[in-house]
Amino acid sequence: MAAACRDSECLRFGYRSRDGTDSRREVEPHSLVNHGRRWYLVAWDRRREDWRTFRVDRLARPAATGVRFIPRTLPAKDAAAYVEQSITGAPNRFEALITLRAAAEEIAGRVPAHWGAIEPIDEHTCAYRTGDDDLRWLALRIAMLGVDFEVHEPPELVEHLRALAVRLRRAAR
């Protein structure tokens, strides 16, 4: 993939979207970008005639096609900015509302902006609106904040937190 980006050579691959739908893609690859804990391919999708961001872990059998292309102008200042826009603009499968028992400014220093919004409630608590497609990762992210909290939504998140608590109790024996 990196060589195809460098050499302006089209790629073909299978792709599984966030909702589990499989498709075949043919793209003009622009860049590989690491964002958070994942790698993304920024590319012009030739069939959809638009820019797309692809999670690399969802690609299957990427292969160079041998077809060269003239690189297009990315609709952002750089590939990292485009990935950031794509991620923050896409809806999450699960949206959470949490009350954190900590001051908003304390939490703001621990949470990347793309993880959600923090709003002060009073000088000792804040509301945290966040989301993800994976409730296990969302539960872990909230627990990693290191403060007491209350989950208001979604109810499924509470079950994942309970399962995490059981595993942590077993590990701490």
Disulfide bonds with the S-S distance in Angstrom:
none
